[in-house]
Amino acid sequence: MADSPADRAEQAVGRLLRSRGVRFTAARRLVVRALAEVGGPMAAADLYQGLGDEVPLSSLYRTLAVLEESRVLAKQHDGLGVARYELAEWFAGHHHHLVCDSCGEVRDVAVSPDIEHTITHLVERIASGAGYRATGHRIDIEGTCRACRER
């Protein structure tokens, strides 16, 4: 039987943290598994609610900070200014986000290789025009999700 996304994330993150001399505590393991199962960005409040009593709120914020410092998690702010965390691109793969301006939902979206090539070319042109050399990009497409539009 194939490993679940949470199992694969736990194994990969465990190896990375050990290589950096960072303990992979039970709380860190639970956060990594939760984010892998959801497969997209989550706010600390949503993580806390989903983890129940397993990780105290104060431990959750310390856990998120350590995982972000260790480059296990990436933190973005949604259109409402809420910090959302997801597994870093080295594990989750390159993708972009759809961000609902109304409810704050953030959804991962992968694009075809042709579209990604076009985006990369545009990013490189913009950066070059400003004297920069692009090393990567993230795109957040803001709008209104289907659920909010139907309300």
Backbone as JSON Lines, residues from 0, in Angstrom:
{"i":0,"aa":"M","n":[0.85,-1.19,0.0],"ca":[0.0,0.0,0.0],"c":[0.89,1.24,0.0]}
{"i":1,"aa":"A","n":[0.52,2.26,-0.78],"ca":[1.31,3.49,-0.88],"c":[1.16,4.31,0.39]}
{"i":2,"aa":"D","n":[2.21,5.03,0.71],"ca":[2.15,5.94,1.84],"c":[1.18,7.07,1.53]}
{"i":3,"aa":"S","n":[0.53,7.58,2.55],"ca":[-0.36,8.72,2.38],"c":[0.49,9.99,2.23]}
{"i":4,"aa":"P","n":[-0.11,11.09,1.74],"ca":[0.64,12.35,1.68],"c":[1.18,12.75,3.06]}
{"i":5,"aa":"A","n":[0.41,12.48,4.1],"ca":[0.86,12.82,5.46],"c":[2.07,11.98,5.85]}
{"i":6,"aa":"D","n":[2.07,10.69,5.5],"ca":[3.21,9.82,5.8],"c":[4.46,10.3,5.06]}
{"i":7,"aa":"R","n":[4.3,10.61,3.77],"ca":[5.44,11.07,2.97],"c":[5.98,12.39,3.52]}
{"i":8,"aa":"A","n":[5.08,13.3,3.9],"ca":[5.52,14.59,4.46],"c":[6.26,14.37,5.77]}
{"i":9,"aa":"E","n":[5.71,13.53,6.63],"ca":[6.34,13.27,7.92],"c":[7.74,12.7,7.73]}
{"i":10,"aa":"Q","n":[7.9,11.77,6.81],"ca":[9.21,11.17,6.57],"c":[10.2,12.2,6.02]}
{"i":11,"aa":"A","n":[9.78,12.97,5.02],"ca":[10.67,13.95,4.4],"c":[11.06,15.05,5.38]}
{"i":12,"aa":"V","n":[10.09,15.55,6.12],"ca":[10.37,16.62,7.08],"c":[11.24,16.09,8.22]}
{"i":13,"aa":"G","n":[10.97,14.88,8.66],"ca":[11.8,14.28,9.7],"c":[13.26,14.21,9.29]}
{"i":14,"aa":"R","n":[13.51,13.78,8.04],"ca":[14.89,13.71,7.54],"c":[15.52,15.1,7.49]}
{"i":15,"aa":"L","n":[14.76,16.08,6.99],"ca":[15.28,17.44,6.87],"c":[15.63,18.01,8.25]}
{"i":16,"aa":"L","n":[14.7,17.88,9.19],"ca":[14.95,18.45,10.52],"c":[16.14,17.76,11.2]}
{"i":17,"aa":"R","n":[16.21,16.44,11.1],"ca":[17.36,15.73,11.7],"c":[18.67,16.22,11.09]}
{"i":18,"aa":"S","n":[18.68,16.45,9.77],"ca":[19.91,16.91,9.1],"c":[20.31,18.3,9.58]}
{"i":19,"aa":"R","n":[19.36,19.05,10.12],"ca":[19.64,20.4,10.6],"c":[19.75,20.46,12.12]}
{"i":20,"aa":"G","n":[19.66,19.31,12.75],"ca":[19.79,19.26,14.2],"c":[18.58,19.81,14.94]}
{"i":21,"aa":"V","n":[17.42,19.76,14.31],"ca":[16.18,20.26,14.92],"c":[15.32,19.07,15.3]}
{"i":22,"aa":"R","n":[14.84,19.07,16.54],"ca":[14.0,17.96,17.0],"c":[12.66,17.96,16.27]}
{"i":23,"aa":"F","n":[12.19,16.76,15.97],"ca":[10.87,16.6,15.33],"c":[9.91,16.15,16.42]}
{"i":24,"aa":"T","n":[9.42,17.12,17.17],"ca":[8.56,16.85,18.32],"c":[7.19,16.35,17.87]}
{"i":25,"aa":"A","n":[6.43,15.86,18.81],"ca":[5.08,15.38,18.51],"c":[4.22,16.5,17.93]}
{"i":26,"aa":"A","n":[4.33,17.7,18.48],"ca":[3.54,18.83,17.97],"c":[3.93,19.17,16.54]}
{"i":27,"aa":"R","n":[5.21,19.18,16.25],"ca":[5.67,19.48,14.89],"c":[5.2,18.41,13.92]}
{"i":28,"aa":"R","n":[5.25,17.18,14.36],"ca":[4.78,16.06,13.53],"c":[3.28,16.21,13.22]}
{"i":29,"aa":"L","n":[2.48,16.56,14.22],"ca":[1.04,16.73,14.03],"c":[0.72,17.87,13.07]}
{"i":30,"aa":"V","n":[1.45,18.97,13.18],"ca":[1.23,20.11,12.29],"c":[1.59,19.73,10.85]}
{"i":31,"aa":"V","n":[2.72,19.08,10.66],"ca":[3.13,18.67,9.31],"c":[2.09,17.73,8.72]}
{"i":32,"aa":"R","n":[1.63,16.76,9.49],"ca":[0.64,15.81,8.99],"c":[-0.67,16.52,8.63]}
{"i":33,"aa":"A","n":[-1.11,17.44,9.49],"ca":[-2.36,18.17,9.23],"c":[-2.27,18.97,7.94]}
{"i":34,"aa":"L","n":[-1.15,19.67,7.74],"ca":[-1.0,20.47,6.53],"c":[-0.89,19.58,5.29]}
{"i":35,"aa":"A","n":[-0.25,18.45,5.41],"ca":[-0.14,17.53,4.27],"c":[-1.5,16.96,3.9]}
{"i":36,"aa":"E","n":[-2.33,16.67,4.9],"ca":[-3.65,16.11,4.63],"c":[-4.56,17.12,3.98]}
{"i":37,"aa":"V","n":[-4.46,18.39,4.39],"ca":[-5.3,19.44,3.81],"c":[-4.82,19.79,2.42]}
{"i":38,"aa":"G","n":[-3.51,19.8,2.23],"ca":[-2.95,20.08,0.91],"c":[-3.04,21.52,0.49]}
{"i":39,"aa":"G","n":[-3.12,22.45,1.44],"ca":[-3.15,23.86,1.12],"c":[-2.92,24.69,2.36]}
{"i":40,"aa":"P","n":[-2.87,25.99,2.2],"ca":[-2.58,26.88,3.33],"c":[-3.68,26.87,4.38]}
{"i":41,"aa":"M","n":[-3.26,26.97,5.64],"ca":[-4.2,27.03,6.76],"c":[-3.77,28.1,7.75]}
{"i":42,"aa":"A","n":[-4.73,28.78,8.32],"ca":[-4.46,29.74,9.39],"c":[-4.2,28.97,10.68]}
{"i":43,"aa":"A","n":[-3.45,29.59,11.59],"ca":[-3.15,28.95,12.88],"c":[-4.44,28.58,13.61]}
{"i":44,"aa":"A","n":[-5.45,29.44,13.54],"ca":[-6.72,29.16,14.23],"c":[-7.38,27.91,13.67]}
{"i":45,"aa":"D","n":[-7.32,27.72,12.36],"ca":[-7.9,26.52,11.74],"c":[-7.1,25.27,12.11]}
{"i":46,"aa":"L","n":[-5.78,25.41,12.13],"ca":[-4.94,24.28,12.56],"c":[-5.27,23.91,14.0]}
{"i":47,"aa":"Y","n":[-5.35,24.91,14.86],"ca":[-5.63,24.68,16.28],"c":[-6.96,23.96,16.44]}
{"i":48,"aa":"Q","n":[-7.96,24.42,15.74],"ca":[-9.28,23.79,15.82],"c":[-9.23,22.34,15.33]}
{"i":49,"aa":"G","n":[-8.49,22.1,14.25],"ca":[-8.4,20.76,13.69],"c":[-7.59,19.8,14.55]}
{"i":50,"aa":"L","n":[-6.65,20.33,15.3],"ca":[-5.81,19.48,16.14],"c":[-6.45,19.18,17.49]}
{"i":51,"aa":"G","n":[-7.51,19.88,17.81],"ca":[-8.2,19.64,19.08],"c":[-7.3,19.96,20.25]}
{"i":52,"aa":"D","n":[-7.3,19.12,21.25],"ca":[-6.5,19.35,22.45],"c":[-5.08,18.8,22.33]}
{"i":53,"aa":"E","n":[-4.71,18.3,21.17],"ca":[-3.41,17.65,21.04],"c":[-2.23,18.62,21.12]}
{"i":54,"aa":"V","n":[-2.44,19.87,20.69],"ca":[-1.36,20.87,20.73],"c":[-1.93,22.15,21.34]}
{"i":55,"aa":"P","n":[-1.42,22.56,22.52],"ca":[-1.88,23.82,23.12],"c":[-1.57,24.99,22.18]}
{"i":56,"aa":"L","n":[-2.37,26.03,22.26],"ca":[-2.22,27.17,21.36],"c":[-0.83,27.79,21.44]}
{"i":57,"aa":"S","n":[-0.29,27.94,22.65],"ca":[1.04,28.53,22.78],"c":[2.09,27.64,22.11]}
{"i":58,"aa":"S","n":[1.95,26.35,22.23],"ca":[2.88,25.42,21.56],"c":[2.71,25.46,20.05]}
{"i":59,"aa":"L","n":[1.49,25.65,19.6],"ca":[1.24,25.71,18.16],"c":[2.0,26.87,17.53]}
{"i":60,"aa":"Y","n":[1.94,28.04,18.14],"ca":[2.64,29.2,17.57],"c":[4.15,29.0,17.59]}
{"i":61,"aa":"R","n":[4.69,28.41,18.65],"ca":[6.13,28.11,18.69],"c":[6.47,27.08,17.61]}
{"i":62,"aa":"T","n":[5.62,26.08,17.46],"ca":[5.83,25.04,16.46],"c":[5.84,25.64,15.06]}
{"i":63,"aa":"L","n":[4.88,26.5,14.76],"ca":[4.83,27.14,13.45],"c":[6.08,27.96,13.19]}
{"i":64,"aa":"A","n":[6.54,28.69,14.21],"ca":[7.74,29.52,14.06],"c":[8.97,28.67,13.77]}
{"i":65,"aa":"V","n":[9.14,27.57,14.52],"ca":[10.3,26.7,14.3],"c":[10.24,26.07,12.92]}
{"i":66,"aa":"L","n":[9.08,25.6,12.51],"ca":[8.96,24.96,11.19],"c":[9.17,25.97,10.06]}
{"i":67,"aa":"E","n":[8.74,27.2,10.28],"ca":[8.99,28.24,9.26],"c":[10.48,28.58,9.2]}
{"i":68,"aa":"E","n":[11.12,28.75,10.36],"ca":[12.56,29.04,10.41],"c":[13.37,27.91,9.78]}
{"i":69,"aa":"S","n":[12.89,26.69,9.9],"ca":[13.58,25.52,9.35],"c":[13.26,25.31,7.88]}
{"i":70,"aa":"R","n":[12.47,26.19,7.31],"ca":[12.06,26.14,5.9],"c":[11.23,24.92,5.55]}
{"i":71,"aa":"V","n":[10.5,24.43,6.56],"ca":[9.55,23.35,6.34],"c":[8.22,23.94,5.88]}
{"i":72,"aa":"L","n":[7.87,25.09,6.45],"ca":[6.62,25.77,6.12],"c":[6.89,27.09,5.42]}
{"i":73,"aa":"A","n":[5.95,27.47,4.59],"ca":[5.94,28.8,3.98],"c":[4.74,29.54,4.56]}
{"i":74,"aa":"K","n":[4.95,30.81,4.9],"ca":[3.87,31.62,5.45],"c":[3.5,32.7,4.44]}
{"i":75,"aa":"Q","n":[2.21,32.82,4.19],"ca":[1.69,33.9,3.35],"c":[0.58,34.58,4.11]}
{"i":76,"aa":"H","n":[0.28,35.79,3.7],"ca":[-0.86,36.5,4.28],"c":[-1.95,36.57,3.23]}
{"i":77,"aa":"D","n":[-3.17,36.23,3.63],"ca":[-4.27,36.26,2.68],"c":[-4.75,37.7,2.49]}
{"i":78,"aa":"G","n":[-5.77,37.86,1.68],"ca":[-6.29,39.19,1.38],"c":[-6.82,39.93,2.59]}
{"i":79,"aa":"L","n":[-7.11,39.2,3.67],"ca":[-7.6,39.82,4.9],"c":[-6.46,40.06,5.89]}
{"i":80,"aa":"G","n":[-5.24,39.72,5.52],"ca":[-4.09,39.9,6.39],"c":[-3.82,38.76,7.35]}
{"i":81,"aa":"V","n":[-4.56,37.67,7.22],"ca":[-4.39,36.51,8.1],"c":[-3.21,35.68,7.6]}
{"i":82,"aa":"A","n":[-2.3,35.33,8.52],"ca":[-1.17,34.48,8.16],"c":[-1.67,33.05,7.94]}
{"i":83,"aa":"R","n":[-1.25,32.47,6.84],"ca":[-1.59,31.08,6.52],"c":[-0.3,30.34,6.24]}
{"i":84,"aa":"Y","n":[-0.28,29.09,6.67],"ca":[0.91,28.26,6.56],"c":[0.63,27.07,5.66]}
{"i":85,"aa":"E","n":[1.66,26.68,4.91],"ca":[1.58,25.48,4.09],"c":[2.97,24.87,4.0]}
{"i":86,"aa":"L","n":[3.02,23.62,3.59],"ca":[4.31,22.97,3.4],"c":[5.08,23.72,2.32]}
{"i":87,"aa":"A","n":[6.37,23.86,2.54],"ca":[7.22,24.62,1.62],"c":[7.23,23.99,0.23]}
{"i":88,"aa":"E","n":[7.59,24.8,-0.72],"ca":[7.58,24.38,-2.12],"c":[8.5,23.19,-2.4]}
{"i":89,"aa":"W","n":[9.59,23.05,-1.66],"ca":[10.5,21.91,-1.89],"c":[9.76,20.59,-1.7]}
{"i":90,"aa":"F","n":[8.7,20.6,-0.88],"ca":[7.94,19.38,-0.67],"c":[6.63,19.39,-1.47]}
{"i":91,"aa":"A","n":[5.91,20.49,-1.4],"ca":[4.57,20.56,-1.99],"c":[4.59,20.78,-3.49]}
{"i":92,"aa":"G","n":[5.71,21.21,-4.03],"ca":[5.78,21.51,-5.46],"c":[5.38,22.95,-5.74]}
{"i":93,"aa":"H","n":[5.79,23.42,-6.9],"ca":[5.5,24.81,-7.28],"c":[4.02,24.95,-7.62]}
{"i":94,"aa":"H","n":[3.42,25.98,-7.09],"ca":[2.0,26.24,-7.35],"c":[1.7,27.69,-7.02]}
{"i":95,"aa":"H","n":[0.49,28.1,-7.32],"ca":[0.04,29.46,-7.05],"c":[-1.22,29.37,-6.19]}
{"i":96,"aa":"H","n":[-1.79,30.52,-5.85],"ca":[-2.95,30.53,-4.95],"c":[-4.1,31.35,-5.52]}
{"i":97,"aa":"L","n":[-5.3,30.87,-5.23],"ca":[-6.52,31.64,-5.44],"c":[-6.94,32.11,-4.05]}
{"i":98,"aa":"V","n":[-7.14,33.42,-3.88],"ca":[-7.45,33.99,-2.57],"c":[-8.8,34.68,-2.63]}
{"i":99,"aa":"C","n":[-9.73,34.25,-1.78],"ca":[-11.05,34.88,-1.76],"c":[-11.0,36.13,-0.89]}
{"i":100,"aa":"D","n":[-11.35,37.26,-1.49],"ca":[-11.36,38.53,-0.76],"c":[-12.48,38.6,0.26]}
{"i":101,"aa":"S","n":[-13.48,37.75,0.12],"ca":[-14.63,37.8,1.0],"c":[-14.45,36.94,2.26]}
{"i":102,"aa":"C","n":[-14.15,35.66,2.08],"ca":[-14.06,34.76,3.24],"c":[-12.63,34.43,3.65]}
{"i":103,"aa":"G","n":[-11.65,34.79,2.81],"ca":[-10.26,34.54,3.14],"c":[-9.74,33.18,2.73]}
{"i":104,"aa":"E","n":[-10.58,32.34,2.12],"ca":[-10.12,31.02,1.68],"c":[-8.92,31.19,0.76]}
{"i":105,"aa":"V","n":[-7.94,30.32,0.93],"ca":[-6.78,30.27,0.03],"c":[-6.72,28.86,-0.52]}
{"i":106,"aa":"R","n":[-6.73,28.76,-1.82],"ca":[-6.71,27.46,-2.49],"c":[-5.48,27.37,-3.39]}
{"i":107,"aa":"D","n":[-4.79,26.24,-3.31],"ca":[-3.66,25.99,-4.2],"c":[-4.18,25.76,-5.61]}
{"i":108,"aa":"V","n":[-3.41,26.24,-6.58],"ca":[-3.74,25.98,-7.97],"c":[-2.44,25.76,-8.73]}
{"i":109,"aa":"A","n":[-2.36,24.63,-9.4],"ca":[-1.22,24.34,-10.27],"c":[-1.66,24.66,-11.69]}
{"i":110,"aa":"V","n":[-0.72,25.13,-12.47],"ca":[-1.04,25.48,-13.86],"c":[-0.26,24.56,-14.78]}
{"i":111,"aa":"S","n":[-0.68,24.51,-16.02],"ca":[-0.02,23.65,-17.0],"c":[1.41,24.13,-17.23]}
{"i":112,"aa":"P","n":[2.26,23.24,-17.71],"ca":[3.64,23.65,-18.01],"c":[3.71,24.82,-19.0]}
{"i":113,"aa":"D","n":[2.81,24.86,-19.97],"ca":[2.82,25.96,-20.95],"c":[2.52,27.29,-20.27]}
{"i":114,"aa":"I","n":[1.52,27.31,-19.41],"ca":[1.17,28.54,-18.71],"c":[2.29,28.93,-17.74]}
{"i":115,"aa":"E","n":[2.85,27.95,-17.03],"ca":[3.94,28.24,-16.11],"c":[5.14,28.82,-16.85]}
{"i":116,"aa":"H","n":[5.41,28.32,-18.04],"ca":[6.51,28.86,-18.85],"c":[6.24,30.32,-19.19]}
{"i":117,"aa":"T","n":[5.01,30.64,-19.57],"ca":[4.63,32.02,-19.89],"c":[4.78,32.91,-18.67]}
{"i":118,"aa":"I","n":[4.3,32.44,-17.52],"ca":[4.41,33.22,-16.28],"c":[5.89,33.47,-15.95]}
{"i":119,"aa":"T","n":[6.7,32.42,-16.04],"ca":[8.13,32.55,-15.73],"c":[8.79,33.56,-16.65]}
{"i":120,"aa":"H","n":[8.46,33.51,-17.92],"ca":[9.01,34.46,-18.89],"c":[8.62,35.89,-18.52]}
{"i":121,"aa":"L","n":[7.36,36.11,-18.18],"ca":[6.91,37.45,-17.79],"c":[7.61,37.93,-16.52]}
{"i":122,"aa":"V","n":[7.73,37.04,-15.54],"ca":[8.41,37.4,-14.29],"c":[9.86,37.79,-14.58]}
{"i":123,"aa":"E","n":[10.54,37.02,-15.41],"ca":[11.93,37.33,-15.76],"c":[12.04,38.67,-16.48]}
{"i":124,"aa":"R","n":[11.1,38.98,-17.38],"ca":[11.11,40.27,-18.09],"c":[10.89,41.43,-17.13]}
{"i":125,"aa":"I","n":[9.94,41.27,-16.22],"ca":[9.65,42.32,-15.24],"c":[10.87,42.55,-14.35]}
{"i":126,"aa":"A","n":[11.44,41.46,-13.84],"ca":[12.6,41.57,-12.96],"c":[13.79,42.19,-13.69]}
{"i":127,"aa":"S","n":[14.06,41.73,-14.89],"ca":[15.18,42.24,-15.68],"c":[15.02,43.73,-15.94]}
{"i":128,"aa":"G","n":[13.81,44.15,-16.25],"ca":[13.55,45.56,-16.5],"c":[13.82,46.44,-15.3]}
{"i":129,"aa":"A","n":[13.77,45.86,-14.12],"ca":[14.04,46.6,-12.88],"c":[15.45,46.35,-12.37]}
{"i":130,"aa":"G","n":[16.27,45.64,-13.19],"ca":[17.64,45.38,-12.78],"c":[17.79,44.2,-11.83]}
{"i":131,"aa":"Y","n":[16.79,43.35,-11.73],"ca":[16.82,42.18,-10.85],"c":[17.04,40.92,-11.67]}
{"i":132,"aa":"R","n":[17.47,39.9,-10.98],"ca":[17.5,38.56,-11.56],"c":[16.51,37.74,-10.76]}
{"i":133,"aa":"A","n":[15.44,37.28,-11.4],"ca":[14.4,36.52,-10.72],"c":[14.94,35.15,-10.31]}
{"i":134,"aa":"T","n":[14.63,34.75,-9.08],"ca":[15.01,33.42,-8.61],"c":[13.78,32.56,-8.35]}
{"i":135,"aa":"G","n":[12.62,33.13,-8.48],"ca":[11.38,32.39,-8.28],"c":[10.21,33.35,-8.27]}
{"i":136,"aa":"H","n":[9.04,32.8,-8.12],"ca":[7.84,33.64,-8.06],"c":[6.7,32.88,-7.4]}
{"i":137,"aa":"R","n":[5.77,33.65,-6.87],"ca":[4.5,33.13,-6.34],"c":[3.43,34.09,-6.82]}
{"i":138,"aa":"I","n":[2.33,33.55,-7.21],"ca":[1.23,34.39,-7.66],"c":[0.01,34.08,-6.82]}
{"i":139,"aa":"D","n":[-0.58,35.14,-6.26],"ca":[-1.86,35.04,-5.56],"c":[-2.9,35.75,-6.42]}
{"i":140,"aa":"I","n":[-3.87,34.99,-6.87],"ca":[-4.95,35.57,-7.68],"c":[-6.1,35.86,-6.73]}
{"i":141,"aa":"E","n":[-6.4,37.13,-6.59],"ca":[-7.45,37.54,-5.67],"c":[-8.78,37.63,-6.4]}
{"i":142,"aa":"G","n":[-9.83,37.29,-5.69],"ca":[-11.17,37.33,-6.26],"c":[-12.18,36.85,-5.25]}
{"i":143,"aa":"T","n":[-13.28,36.31,-5.73],"ca":[-14.34,35.82,-4.86],"c":[-14.63,34.37,-5.21]}
{"i":144,"aa":"C","n":[-14.58,33.5,-4.2],"ca":[-14.82,32.08,-4.42],"c":[-16.27,31.82,-4.8]}
{"i":145,"aa":"R","n":[-16.53,30.64,-5.3],"ca":[-17.87,30.26,-5.73],"c":[-18.87,30.34,-4.58]}
{"i":146,"aa":"A","n":[-18.49,29.83,-3.39],"ca":[-19.42,29.83,-2.26],"c":[-19.85,31.25,-1.88]}
{"i":147,"aa":"C","n":[-18.89,32.18,-1.88],"ca":[-19.23,33.57,-1.54],"c":[-20.08,34.23,-2.64]}
{"i":148,"aa":"R","n":[-19.79,33.91,-3.88],"ca":[-20.59,34.48,-4.97],"c":[-22.03,33.97,-4.93]}
{"i":149,"aa":"E","n":[-22.23,32.73,-4.48],"ca":[-23.57,32.15,-4.46],"c":[-24.39,32.59,-3.24]}
{"i":150,"aa":"R","n":[-23.77,33.25,-2.28],"ca":[-24.5,33.73,-1.09],"c":[-25.32,34.94,-1.42]}
